[in-house]
């Protein structure tokens, strides 16, 4: 890796890390004023905990084979001492380790939006520890380790292509969205659950968070481009279009912009008004959908993906009212649904391999197997962990504490000092 690529890789790591405070602001603005500290602390708690776990053993579980293709050995280089002792690895490989840590962090942080207003912080941290260890570190290895079973699924089935998940449609978004659904079911509904139960207490905070996410997402999607040198016949179709970095950047921009339009058009038709929160949510939906496919679509198909993702996710967030699960901040409607759309869309429109652009059914079959497997695995793991925590130390706060406000009862803080104390 030359100095320019290395510099970009470090910058991309910082961009992706910055995305988790973006999640904190986005989620924090959406909740009640007396829950904003609690909501943001779940993201910051994830930053502290998951980074430590990743350095100790998480990276090993993703990349060091133990049960080949399924699970890495957490003790292969515990604490990364061996990697750090090699001069080249200490420069290049450890940068990749740090970059991978930021993906693990944000995946866990995203889940927290489903349980806003009603979760104990300590229990959330226990969940984050167990979910990262049992689920994320393994699933990331399935998808991105060259020996992972999802990475090699096409070869193992005798297909001419492989599963495409460039930046985390399965490992991040479907994974987080399915876990969010599981926790929403475990913790149950908020007090007084009904449509309009709470409105965003700080819309500018929501827009700030969405803006940070869009900004950081260029590192999320294009960061790994530092590693790629496209060659003719690249199995993932990257070389068919040209430089992956430029393609990834334009697709990340275009799909997200189109998703904003898709969301607010549906919102206008359905409710009579296009809202700023809807625009912000549409941007996130577009970012989610383009994540797995950013390197494998032409820009026109990326725009269509954005429109579809924005429109469908705008409708999908209504499912919680119809089906009766309390996904507080629409993690299921945006991340699970958006992740599924982006992952399966590749089966139809992936360059050279999609069903409608020169390929055949194989790409769609691979994308479907990967998406469904990760969804089911994540849901089951998260439900078991959440249920066990609820039945032992307790996961949900008391109803009276929820009404009084999570910030003061759990953290002893308030998000806003509304009155100045006299000296």
Secondary structure, DSSP 8 states (H G I E B T S, - for coil): --HHHHHHHHHHHHHHHHHHHHHHHHHHHHS-GGGHHHHHHHHHHHHHHHHHHIIIIIHHHHHSEEETTTEE-TTTTGGGHHHHHSHHIIIIIHHHHHHHHHHHHHHHHHHGGGGTTSB-HHHHHHHHHHHIIIIIHHHHHHHHSTT-TTTTHHHHTT-SS----SS-IIIIIIHHHHHHHHHHHHH---TT-STTS---S-HHHHHHHHHHHHHHHHHHHHGGGGG----TT-TTSGGGTS-HHHHHHHHHHHHHHHHHHHHHHHHHHHHS---HHHHHHHHHHHHHHHHTTTTSS-HHHHHHHHHHHHHHHHHHTTHHHHHT---TT-HIIIIIHHHHHHHHHHHHHSTTTSTTTT--HHHHHHHHHHHHHHHHHHHHHHHHHHHHHHHTT-SB--HHHHHH-HIIIIIS--S---S----
